Amino acid sequence: RPDIFPYTSPTTQSRPFGGNAKLWLANAQAAGLPTGSTPANNAIAVFHRGGPGYVSYGHVGIVLKIDRENRVFLLSEMN
């Protein structure tokens, strides 16, 4: 995401935050980036999962399309 991690040279991107995926929301807020709980096109979606005895590093993806009528969204992600 060059809009979040802008290029400072042709081969280097700025990283205002990092960490495991489950920490991206708090890290983005600490870096002063806008955040929210309503899906928006091109937003980063952060997923948390865990429970007793379960280790999770979270997961992130990019919201590509929102269908508010059917309450679904299309997400681009990799793993």
C-alpha positions, 0 to 999 in steps of 0.5 A: 500500500504506497498510500500507507507505506510511501516510497522514499526512493524507487526501492525503499518504502517508509514504514510508519508501523509494523508488527504482527497483523493483530497489532496493526490497528493499535500501531496505525492509531499510534502512528496517527493514521485514520482508523474505524470499524466500518468497512471502506474501499481500499481500507486495511481490514485487521482480524484478531483471533484467539482464545485460551491456549491458542496463539494468533498473530492475526491477519490483514487484507485490503477491502476491495468492494463493499455490498452493504445491501447484502452485508458482505465485502470482498477482501484481497489477502495472501497467506 
